[in-house]
């Protein structure tokens, strides 16, 4: 399939908007918009709202999608914008945990309206019930938003893993016969790429809750439902899901990070597991449980896990080809 010129243009414009925005954010020096990079052996303050680049770029994508009458992409853009704004409000003002965790349920309802209560899930089949699709949409958006937010703890993990998950999920959907998934995958990959570069170690910007919510709940969660990528998306995103499950279980519910004991301890740039009773279990804590590691080593290990699960999801091609 040759991607329509309209989508190529949207992808290029989105990339440029995202790149310019994230560069400008990296130059911010307002103390209210900076946060310490806790895992470095040196003290450094980094702009904490890099995810705003995703919002602005997806705002442009949504407008252009409306002009070419692509309702699925409009829905994806709207969900990304609204869920991302919830994260931004939390970054700037702070939101109660119950509000931040469950508010993404509302914009997720855009999805079943657009797809008219019909989706296809690999290995399961067609789903025609509006309420089932609404439930799956709310589940995908809310779970992914919070799961990604819980693992957004070190440079580069979220945007790079997002690129892996979207690329593999979109490719499998395309191979399964849903040709409309391919151009959107290109658009999303080019939208996220600048943030991935600027968030890579050593980070010039942090994603912030605005970034983790926009990329996780909105972009990945909504993409899974809108573009029939649920099965492969869940397999690819297993490290997020496992990490979130571990935290919720060991912390006994959704609680603000500030009220929890840190799962790891940083000593001169080397990260150790915090063995204090009451410290929640996380994927990062498990990685350093036997041997302390640097941030670079942990990021490498986490992304290797995402690579493994993304490759594992490719086994679904045996079903669709």
C-alpha positions in Angstrom: 0.0 0.0 0.0 1.2 3.5 -0.9 0.3 5.9 1.9 -1.9 8.7 0.7 -0.1 12.1 0.2 -2.5 13.7 2.7 -1.2 11.4 5.5 2.5 11.9 4.5 1.9 15.7 4.7 0.2 15.3 8.1 3.1 13.2 9.4 5.7 15.7 8.2 3.9 18.7 9.7 3.3 16.8 13.0 7.0 15.9 13.2 8.0 19.5 12.6 5.6 20.9 15.2 6.6 18.3 17.7 10.3 19.0 17.1 10.0 22.8 17.4 7.8 22.6 20.5 10.0 20.1 22.4 13.1 22.2 21.6 11.4 25.3 22.9 10.4 23.4 26.1 14.0 22.3 26.6 15.0 25.9 26.8 12.5 26.7 29.7 14.1 28.1 32.9 11.0 28.9 34.9 11.6 27.2 38.3 7.9 26.2 38.4 8.4 24.1 35.2 11.6 22.4 36.3 12.2 19.2 38.2 15.4 17.5 39.5 16.7 14.5 37.7 16.9 12.3 40.8 18.9 9.4 39.3 21.9 11.4 38.2 25.2 11.5 40.3 25.1 15.3 39.8 22.4 17.9 40.4 20.5 19.1 37.4 17.0 20.6 36.8 15.1 19.6 33.7 11.9 21.0 32.1 9.1 18.7 33.3 6.4 19.2 30.6 8.0 17.8 27.5 4.8 16.0 26.7 3.2 19.3 25.8 4.9 18.8 22.4 2.7 15.8 21.9 -0.4 17.8 22.7 0.4 20.6 20.3 1.4 18.2 17.5 -1.7 16.1 18.0 -3.8 19.3 18.0 -2.5 20.0 14.5 -3.1 16.4 13.5 -6.7 16.5 14.7 -7.4 19.7 12.7 -5.9 18.2 9.5 -7.7 14.8 10.1 -11.0 16.7 10.3 -10.2 18.5 7.0 -9.7 15.2 5.2 -12.7 13.6 7.0 -10.8 10.9 8.9 -13.1 10.4 11.9 -10.9 7.7 13.5 -7.9 9.9 13.5 -10.0 12.8 14.8 -11.1 10.6 17.7 -7.6 9.5 18.4 -6.5 13.2 18.4 -9.3 14.3 20.7 -8.7 11.5 23.2 -5.0 12.3 23.2 -5.6 16.0 23.8 -8.2 15.6 26.6 -6.3 12.9 28.5 -3.0 14.8 28.0 -4.6 17.9 29.5 -5.6 15.9 32.6 -1.9 15.1 33.0 -0.9 18.7 32.4 -3.3 20.0 35.0 -1.7 17.5 37.4 1.8 18.8 36.5 0.9 22.4 37.0 -1.7 22.4 39.8 -1.8 18.9 41.2 -5.0 16.8 41.1 -6.4 14.4 43.7 -5.3 10.8 42.9 -8.9 9.6 42.4 -9.5 12.4 39.8 -6.3 11.8 37.9 -6.7 8.1 37.8 -10.3 7.8 36.8 -11.0 11.0 34.8 -9.6 9.5 31.5 -12.7 7.2 31.6 -14.7 10.1 30.2 -12.8 11.0 27.0 -12.5 7.3 26.3 -16.2 7.3 25.4 -15.4 9.2 22.2 -14.1 5.9 20.8 -17.3 3.8 20.7 -19.2 6.7 19.3 -16.8 7.0 16.3 -16.5 3.2 15.6 -20.3 2.8 16.1 -19.8 0.0 18.7 -17.8 -2.2 16.3 -14.2 -3.3 16.6 -12.1 -6.4 15.7 -9.8 -8.1 18.2 -7.2 -10.6 17.0 -7.7 -14.1 18.3 -11.2 -13.1 19.6 -13.0 -11.8 16.6 -15.6 -9.1 15.9 -17.3 -7.1 18.7 -20.5 -5.5 17.8 -22.0 -4.4 21.1 -21.7 -0.6 21.8 -21.5 -1.1 25.6 -18.8 -3.7 25.4 -16.7 -1.5 23.1 -17.3 1.4 25.5 -16.1 -0.7 28.4 -13.0 -1.9 26.4 -12.3 1.7 25.4 -12.4 3.0 29.0 -10.3 0.0 30.2 -7.6 0.5 27.5 -7.3 4.3 27.9 -7.4 4.3 31.7 -5.2 1.3 32.3 -2.6 2.4 29.8 -2.6 6.1 31.1 -1.9 5.0 34.6 0.4 2.1 33.8 2.7 4.3 31.6 2.7 7.0 34.3 3.9 4.5 36.9 6.9 3.5 34.7 7.9 7.0 33.6 10.7 7.1 36.1 13.9 7.2 34.0 15.2 8.9 30.9 13.9 7.6 27.6 11.8 4.6 28.7 8.3 5.9 27.8 8.7 7.5 24.4 11.1 4.8 23.1 8.8 2.0 24.3 5.8 3.9 22.8 7.6 3.9 19.4 8.1 0.1 19.7 4.5 -0.7 20.7 2.9 1.6 18.1 5.2 0.3 15.2 4.6 -3.4 15.9 0.9 -3.0 16.7 0.3 -0.9 13.6 2.2 -3.2 11.4 0.3 -6.3 12.6 -3.1 -4.5 12.1 -2.0 -3.6 8.6 -1.0 -7.2 7.8 -4.4 -8.3 9.3 -6.1 -6.3 6.5 -6.8 -3.0 8.3 -4.9 -0.8 5.8 -6.0 2.5 7.5 -3.7 1.6 10.5 -0.5 2.1 8.4 -0.7 5.9 7.7 -1.7 6.6 11.3 1.2 4.6 12.6 3.5 6.7 10.5 2.0 9.9 11.9 2.2 8.8 15.5 5.8 7.5 15.2 6.9 10.8 13.7 5.0 12.7 16.4 6.7 10.9 19.2 10.2 10.7 17.7 11.3 14.3 18.7 10.3 13.7 22.3 12.1 10.4 22.4 15.3 12.1 21.3 15.0 14.9 23.8 14.0 12.5 26.6 16.9 10.1 25.9 19.7 9.9 28.5 20.7 12.5 29.7 17.3 13.9 29.3 16.9 17.5 28.1 13.1 17.3 29.0 11.0 15.1 31.1 7.7 13.8 29.7 5.7 14.9 32.7 2.3 13.5 33.5 1.1 15.3 30.4 3.4 13.1 28.4 2.8 9.8 30.1 -1.0 10.3 30.0 -1.0 11.5 26.3 1.3 8.7 25.1 -0.1 6.0 27.3 -3.8 6.3 27.8 -4.6 8.3 24.8 -2.2 7.4 22.0 -1.5 3.8 22.8 -4.7 2.9 24.6 -7.0 4.6 22.0 -4.9 3.3 19.1 -5.4 -0.3 20.4 -9.2 0.0 20.1 -9.6 2.4 17.1 -7.2 0.5 14.9 -8.0 -3.1 16.0 -4.6 -3.5 17.7 -5.8 -4.7 21.1 -4.2 -8.1 21.3 -0.8 -7.2 19.9 -0.9 -3.9 21.9 -1.4 -5.7 25.2 1.3 -8.2 24.5 3.8 -5.5 23.5 2.9 -3.4 26.5 3.2 -6.2 29.1 6.1 -4.5 31.0 3.8 -1.5 31.7 0.9 -3.7 32.8 3.1 -5.9 35.0 4.8 -2.9 36.6 1.4 -1.2 37.3 -0.1 -4.4 38.8 2.9 -4.8 41.1 2.7 -1.3 42.3 -1.1 -1.3 42.9 -0.9 -4.6 44.8 2.1 -3.8 47.0 1.0 -0.2 47.6 -2.5 -1.5 48.4 -4.3 0.7 45.9 -3.7 4.0 44.0 -1.7 6.3 46.1 0.3 9.5 45.3 4.0 8.9 44.8 4.8 11.4 47.5 3.1 9.2 50.2 5.0 6.1 49.2 8.4 5.0 50.3 10.8 5.1 47.3 11.2 1.6 45.8 14.9 2.4 45.0 17.7 4.4 46.6 20.2 6.4 44.6 23.8 6.4 45.8 26.2 8.5 43.7 24.4 7.5 40.5 24.1 3.8 41.4 20.5 2.6 42.0 19.8 0.1 44.8 16.6 -1.7 45.8 15.0 -0.2 48.9 14.4 -3.2 51.1 12.6 -1.2 53.8 9.2 -2.8 54.7 6.4 -0.9 53.0 8.4 0.1 50.0 6.4 -0.9 46.9 7.6 -3.4 44.4 8.3 -2.1 40.9 9.9 -3.5 37.7 12.9 -1.3 38.3 13.3 -2.5 41.9 13.2 -6.1 40.7 15.9 -5.3 38.1 18.3 -4.0 40.8 17.3 -6.4 43.5 20.3 -8.7 43.0 22.8 -6.2 41.7 22.7 -2.4 41.8 22.9 -0.7 38.4 23.2 2.7 36.9 20.3 4.5 35.2 21.7 3.7 31.7 21.8 0.0 32.6 18.3 0.0 33.9 16.9 1.8 30.9 18.7 -0.7 28.7 17.2 -3.7 30.6 13.6 -2.2 30.6 13.7 -1.5 26.9 15.0 -5.0 26.2 11.9 -6.3 28.0 9.8 -4.1 25.6 11.7 -5.4 22.7 11.1 -9.0 23.7 7.3 -8.5 24.2 7.1 -6.5 20.9 8.8 -9.3 19.1 6.6 -11.8 20.9 3.5 -10.0 19.6 4.8 -10.6 16.0 3.9 -14.2 16.5 0.3 -13.1 15.8 1.3 -12.7 12.2 1.1 -16.5 12.0 -2.6 -16.1 12.6 -3.3 -13.2 10.2 -1.2 -14.1 7.2 
